[in-house]
Amino acid sequence: MDAATPVHPCFLYESFWCLLGFVVLAICGKKFRKFDGQIFIMYIGWYGLGRFFIEGLRVDSLVIGNMRISQLIAGICVVVSVILLLVVGGRVRRMGSDYQLYCNTEACKQMMAELDAKREASGKKAAASVALDSAKEPEDETSEPEETSEAKTDAPEENDK
């Protein structure tokens, strides 16, 4: 490859694609999430889709035959994620109201309550520690600090003149 040949800024394209993916998946997570793991599966599909096209722009890819390996893997990720979304989504639909997101279960709520209690307890411990530190008597500020050996060697000597 010639150094003067212009190339695409693939990392920039990928950065924009991932940023857009974050926004899209955050919106989908708030409005359309139906089952646990759905956003992760959607991310694999989103990333694979972008990677498939961005890898097509690269000039330094591993090629076997006419197919770039990275594009093949990205395409497989897209296909697998679509299949998983359809299969798992279908199972969740058939379960109807029997299916609950983990965040809505009693086990999750109990675990979150325990975590909040631990945080509150550690917050009280930290506040008590700060109060104890501030209650300690301050050191005597009138005493002169001792000179270190470095300070003694940095002072100009009379013999150097």
N, C-alpha and C positions, 0 to 999 in steps of 0.2 A: 504494500500500500504506500502510495506517495504521501509525504508529509504535507504537501500543498493541497491535497484533495479535501474539500470541505466535508464535514461529517455532521450528522444530526446531534443535537444536545440531548441524548437519550435520558440522561439522569434528570435533566430539567423536565422533560416530558413525563417521566415516571413520578417525579415529585408532585407535579400538578395533578396527575391522575390519582395519586394516593390522597392528596388533599381533598379533591372532589369526592373520592370514595368515602373518606371520613365523614364529610357532610351528608352524603346520601345515606350511608349506613346509620348515622346518628338519627336522622329523621325516620328512617325505616324502623329503627329500634324503638323509638317512642310511639309510633303510630301503628305499625303493622306487625309487630312481633307476635307470633302465635305459639312458638315452642322454644324450649331451651336449646341453644346451639344454632339457632337459625341465623343470627347475625354473623357468627363465625363462618358458617357455610357460605353465606352470601359474600363475605370478604374473600374467601378462597376463589369464588367465581369472578368477583370484580377484579381482583389482583391478576388472576390468570388471563382474563380478557384483555386487560391493558398490557400485560407482559407479552401476550401473543403478538399484538401489533407493534409494540415498541421493539421487540427483538427482531422484527422484520426490517427495521431501519438500521440495525447495527451491521457493521462490516467485519467484525472480528468474532463471529459466532462459530461454534462447533457444528460442522455440517457432516451428515452421513447421507450419501446419495444426494437427493435434492431437498432434503428436509433438515431444518435446523433443530437440533435436539431441544433447545430451550423453548422453541415454539411448540414442539410436540408435547412437552411436559405441561406447558401453560394451557394448551388446548385440552389435554386430558383433565386438568384441574377444573376447567370450565364445565366440561361434560359431566364429570363426577359430581360437581356441586349442583348442577341443575337436576341430575337424577336424585341426589339426596334430598334436595328441597321438595321435589315432587313426591317421593316415597314417604319421607317423614311427615311432610305436610298432610298427605293423604291419611296416614295413620292417626294423626292428631284430629283431623276432621271427623274420622269415624269414631273416635273416642268421645267426641262431643264435650259435654260438661264434665266428664270424668277426668279430663286432663287439666292439670294446673301447672302454671309456670312455677318453677322452684321458689322464686321470690315471693310467691303468694301462699306457700305451704307453712304449716305450723312449725316444722323443724327449722326452716329458715328464720322465721320470726323469733323463735326461741334463741337461736344462735346469735342473731343480731342484738337481742336484749342482753345476752351474756357479754357480748363484745362491748356494748355501750356501758355496762356496769364496770367492766375492766378499765375502760378508758376513763370513766368518772373516778374510779379509785386511784388510778395512776395520776390523774390530774390533781386530785387532793394531795397525793404524796408529793408531787412536784411543788405544789403551792406551799405545803408544810416545809419542804426543804428550803425554798426561797425565804420563807419567814425565819427559819432557824439561821440561815446564813446572814440575814440582815440584823438579827438579834445579837450576833457575836460582837464582842468589843472591838473597835477599830484599833489597829496597831498604833503605837506611839509615833506620831509624825514628827516629833521634835528631834528624834535621834538622827544623826547623820548616816547616810548610807556608806557602807564600807567600800573602799576602793578594791577593784579586782586587779588581778595580775596584768590583765590586758591594759587597763587604764594606766598602770605604772609604766609599762613598756612604751605606750604611745606618747608619754610626756617627753618633751625634748630634753636631752641630756646636755649638761654643761660641757662635756668633752667633745661634742660634735661641732662646736663653733670654731 
